[in-house]
Amino acid sequence: DQCAVCHNVDTDEKKIGPSLKGLFTRDKLKNGKKVTDDTVRAVINTGGNGMPSYADMLSDAERDDVIAYLHTI
């Protein structure tokens, strides 16, 4: 998947981007905002710090699937 190029999901090690393992157990995102479905969706949509925007690359359903997956890791 495209995310795995830059993000680990099975370890806490940083790749190009931060690990996504346990994302929804954290207090804050790297941008300082509280971790919620809405704030994670905003990062997916806008990107930043080298991450591209996925607003035009993923459908709403695909973004929902990514967020649902992130809750499981």
Secondary structure, 3 states (H helix, E strand, C coil): CCHHHCCCCCCCCCCCCCCCCCHHHCCECCCCCECCHHHHHHHHHHCECCECCCCCCCCHHHHHHHHHHHHHC
